[in-house]
Structures are given as C-alpha cells and as structure tokens.
Amino acid sequence: MSVNVGIIGCGGIAHFHIRGYKQAQAQIICVADNDEARAKSLAQELGCNWTTDYRKLLEDPRIECVSICTPNYLHREHAEAALAAGKHVLCEKTMTTNLEDAAALLEAVRKSRRLFQIGYMKRFVPAACKAKELVPRLGKLLSGVVRVYHPMSKEGLESAGGDFWLLNPSKGGGGVLVHSGSHMLDLMRFLAGDPIAVDAKTHFYKGIIDYYDTAYFQMAGDFTMFFESGWLDLPNLGVRDNGWDERIELTGEHGRLELFTMWWTRPDTEEPFVRFYSADDRTVYKYHPEIRDCFVEEVKAFVNAVKSGGPVSPDAYDGYMVQAIIDAVYKSGAQGRRIEIERLEQP
Ligand SMILES: NC(=O)c1ccc[n+]([C@@H]2O[C@H](COP(=O)([O-])OP(=O)(O)OC[C@H]3O[C@@H](n4cnc5c(N)ncnc54)[C@H](O)[C@@H]3O)[C@@H](O)[C@H]2O)c1
C-alpha cells in the first residue's frame, strides 16, 4: 500500500524529505511553493502536480500526509491548516518561532487526532540510537555537556535581520540556538530527559541575532547539564577539523558516554560515533554504527506510522518542549536570572 504525499515549501530541505519518500515508495502527488518557478521545477523533476497556494494542495482528497518545509514562522499556519484538512504532518523544526504558537499547535494536534512528527532527525542517526541504548548502563546520571558549534561567516551575521528568513529572528525565531542548537536540545532530552530550569547567557550580534549561548540546565533527574551553542569563526574545530563540533557527553555513576554527531548536509558520508567508558569492567568501547541517512530514516518512520496508525516520535510534545527550552534560555539570558521551563502535561 503506497502513501500519498504533499510537500509544502520546495526549498533546500524539501529535497531531503523527497529522498526519504522515494525510498519509502510513497507517492508525491503535489508540491506547493509561493515561488512559482520553484514549485514548477520541482514538480517537473518529480512528475507531479504543483500549486502556488498550499490550500489547493490540502484540498486534494488523495493526499494523506504532508511535509511542511517552509520557514519556521509559517509552520503553525501550515500545520494547523493541514491538520484541519485531515492530513498527517511531518513538520520541519523548529515547531514554531515562539512558545505561544507552539502551545497552540500542540493543542491543535491533540484535538485533530492526526499524526504530527517534528523534524528532529538526529534521533535517527544510528550512533544516537546506540547512545540511547547505552544510557541505562551509566547508572544514575551526574552531569553532562552538550555542545554545538557550526561555522558562520562574518558576512552571514552581517546580513542578520534582512531578507533571508533564517537570519531574521522575526521569521526564524532566533539565531544559533534555534537553527543549530535545537537539534542538540532535542538529543539532550532524548538521552537525558527534561530540564526543569535554566541559567543562561546569550550573546547577540549587533543586538539582532544570537551567535553564542551558554546554559546550565537543572535536569529533572537532579543533575546539571552544561550547554553551549556557537556560530563562530573557528573553522577547524571538531573531531573532523571542519568547524562542525557537535557532541554530547554524559557522566554517570558507572561510566561516561560521548556521542559525536554529524555534519547534517552529508548524512551519507559522515560517520557519527559513540565512545563509552564502563567503570564496571574498566573498558573503553568505541561504536561506529553503519552510516545511514537520518533524513531517510525519519521519513520512513513517518510513512510507516501513517500506514500503521502511529505513534510517531519525536512528536508534537517533543517539538513543544524544545520550543519551551529555547524560550527559557532566551528569557534567562535577557533577564539574567534562573528561569523555570514551561512544561505542559504529557498525555
Ligand atoms: N532538519 C534539518 O536539519 C534542517 C535543515 C535545514 C532546514 N530545516 C528546516 O526546514 C525548513 C525550511 O528550510 P529550508 O532551508 O528548506 O528553507 P528554504 O528557504 O530553502 O525553503 C523554504 C521554501 O518555502 C517557500 N515558502 C515561503 N513562504 C511560503 C508560503 N507562504 N507558501 C509556500 N511556500 C512558501 C520558499 O519559497 C522556499 O522555497 C525550516 O523550518 C528549517 O528550519 C531543517
């Protein structure tokens, strides 16, 4: 049984979703983009319908599910419309650009009884799955470090606040914390549970966009995580000397786990890996799981959930929680004090 799909937003990330739908043998029926040339050219490539009005796509009764690949400030509008039209949704991260919209969208998902998966695809990196499997062997967690450095040119930062949505916080929702940090906040929750409060320092370029943030999270399990996200001109940092430094380190009573994640544009060639030190047998284990494209895995999981009736993971609650953490970090940085994370009840 093939699943029928619509794609809203035909830019960069849509191509990663399409790779997944092809491998899942799903049928792309229609693509939508308000830029006619983009919609038309992608439709020609795929041999499907196109429209500049996403509502038309949603009216097509053949379409069961949609990928929302538009800029962050449009996610709520597009996702709510899709759910109202009875479609299942795979929504790119971040869920929205602010906590109020995220709470409203979570509510809409709960009322709709449709599936809503959020695009934190790094959970599908085989090394992240291996890390998840190993966490219980650490025993009680004592502390952790989460770091994400991505290279960002001075010219990039100079253009902040302008036309490019990603570098305009009113459309993207923020800077490095949102665009690079959100994935690692999701992985932090995936592996170590939820934070309950945060003390943060945020650093803004020309008062417009955050390019470096640090945060101490008090975690629900009564331990501390140190988090750092940076768009820095330090081009040779990281385990591959390429300026992409993403890692999570967790220390527990029985050992230490280190997860080195990947360069997201090269999921087919980069090799995320895990190091695990077990105090029980005084041994360091190194795991190099096979390379798999986490975007393909993400989309395949979504298609399978649509076929079987769910559930999905990460879901709307996970999307909301990352948004709540981002919101708390910005508030803490602005107010110079500890902020509680606004958790909602998990159904
Ligand atoms: N998972 C990841 O690692 C990852 C990586 C990159 C981007 N993303 C996310 O994917 C989303 C899109 O990012 P991108 O890099 O593809 O951006 P992009 O700018 O390349 O593409 C966005 C597309 O949306 C279209 N669009 C804008 N307004 C629209 C509207 N009203 N109706 C229909 N289409 C509209 C634009 O014309 C453009 O083609 C964002 O939410 C971003 O955060 C995720």
The ligand as an SDF file (V2000), in Angstrom:
LIG
                    3D

 44 48  0  0  0  0  0  0  0  0999 V2000
   16.3170   19.1890    9.8440 N   0  0  0  0  0  0  0  0  0  0  0  0
   17.3240   19.9640    9.4890 C   0  0  0  0  0  0  0  0  0  0  0  0
   18.4810   19.7160    9.7700 O   0  0  0  0  0  0  0  0  0  0  0  0
   17.0290   21.2050    8.7010 C   0  0  0  0  0  0  0  0  0  0  0  0
   17.9910   21.7710    7.8730 C   0  0  0  0  0  0  0  0  0  0  0  0
   17.6490   22.9130    7.1200 C   0  0  0  0  0  0  0  0  0  0  0  0
   16.3880   23.4730    7.2420 C   0  0  0  0  0  0  0  0  0  0  0  0
   15.4810   22.9040    8.0930 N   0  0  0  0  0  0  0  0  0  0  0  0
   14.1470   23.4810    8.2780 C   0  0  0  0  0  0  0  0  0  0  0  0
   13.4210   23.3390    7.0460 O   0  0  0  0  0  0  0  0  0  0  0  0
   12.5600   24.4710    6.8580 C   0  0  0  0  0  0  0  0  0  0  0  0
   12.8430   25.0920    5.5150 C   0  0  0  0  0  0  0  0  0  0  0  0
   14.2030   25.4250    5.4390 O   0  0  0  0  0  0  0  0  0  0  0  0
   14.9550   25.4850    4.0270 P   0  0  0  0  0  0  0  0  0  0  0  0
   16.4010   25.5150    4.3450 O   0  0  0  0  0  0  0  0  0  0  0  0
   14.4390   24.4700    3.1030 O   0  0  0  0  0  0  0  0  0  0  0  0
   14.4950   26.9530    3.5620 O   0  0  0  0  0  0  0  0  0  0  0  0
   14.3790   27.4920    2.0640 P   0  0  0  0  0  0  0  0  0  0  0  0
   14.3290   28.9600    2.1870 O   0  0  0  0  0  0  0  0  0  0  0  0
   15.4280   26.8650    1.2170 O   0  0  0  0  0  0  0  0  0  0  0  0
   12.9770   26.9310    1.5870 O   0  0  0  0  0  0  0  0  0  0  0  0
   11.7430   27.3820    2.0700 C   0  0  0  0  0  0  0  0  0  0  0  0
   10.7520   27.3510    0.9240 C   0  0  0  0  0  0  0  0  0  0  0  0
    9.4690   27.7440    1.4240 O   0  0  0  0  0  0  0  0  0  0  0  0
    8.8710   28.5690    0.4360 C   0  0  0  0  0  0  0  0  0  0  0  0
    7.8040   29.3920    1.0160 N   0  0  0  0  0  0  0  0  0  0  0  0
    7.9130   30.5620    1.6980 C   0  0  0  0  0  0  0  0  0  0  0  0
    6.6970   31.0240    2.0190 N   0  0  0  0  0  0  0  0  0  0  0  0
    5.7970   30.1310    1.5530 C   0  0  0  0  0  0  0  0  0  0  0  0
    4.3850   30.0660    1.5760 C   0  0  0  0  0  0  0  0  0  0  0  0
    3.6390   31.0140    2.1920 N   0  0  0  0  0  0  0  0  0  0  0  0
    3.7810   29.0220    0.9780 N   0  0  0  0  0  0  0  0  0  0  0  0
    4.5080   28.0640    0.3540 C   0  0  0  0  0  0  0  0  0  0  0  0
    5.8490   28.0790    0.3000 N   0  0  0  0  0  0  0  0  0  0  0  0
    6.4950   29.0980    0.8990 C   0  0  0  0  0  0  0  0  0  0  0  0
   10.0150   29.3770   -0.1220 C   0  0  0  0  0  0  0  0  0  0  0  0
    9.7010   29.9540   -1.3920 O   0  0  0  0  0  0  0  0  0  0  0  0
   11.1100   28.3310   -0.2110 C   0  0  0  0  0  0  0  0  0  0  0  0
   11.1060   27.6500   -1.4400 O   0  0  0  0  0  0  0  0  0  0  0  0
   12.8020   25.3820    8.0460 C   0  0  0  0  0  0  0  0  0  0  0  0
   11.8470   25.1340    9.0310 O   0  0  0  0  0  0  0  0  0  0  0  0
   14.1780   24.9730    8.5490 C   0  0  0  0  0  0  0  0  0  0  0  0
   14.3520   25.2210    9.9260 O   0  0  0  0  0  0  0  0  0  0  0  0
   15.7800   21.7930    8.8080 C   0  0  0  0  0  0  0  0  0  0  0  0
  1  2  1  0
  2  3  2  0
  2  4  1  0
  4  5  1  0
  4 44  2  0
  5  6  2  0
  6  7  1  0
  7  8  2  0
  8  9  1  0
  8 44  1  0
  9 10  1  0
  9 42  1  0
 10 11  1  0
 11 12  1  0
 11 40  1  0
 12 13  1  0
 13 14  1  0
 14 15  2  0
 14 16  1  0
 14 17  1  0
 17 18  1  0
 18 19  2  0
 18 20  1  0
 18 21  1  0
 21 22  1  0
 22 23  1  0
 23 24  1  0
 23 38  1  0
 24 25  1  0
 25 26  1  0
 25 36  1  0
 26 27  1  0
 26 35  1  0
 27 28  2  0
 28 29  1  0
 29 30  1  0
 29 35  2  0
 30 31  1  0
 30 32  2  0
 32 33  1  0
 33 34  2  0
 34 35  1  0
 36 37  1  0
 36 38  1  0
 38 39  1  0
 40 41  1  0
 40 42  1  0
 42 43  1  0
M  CHG  2   8   1  16  -1
M  END
$$$$
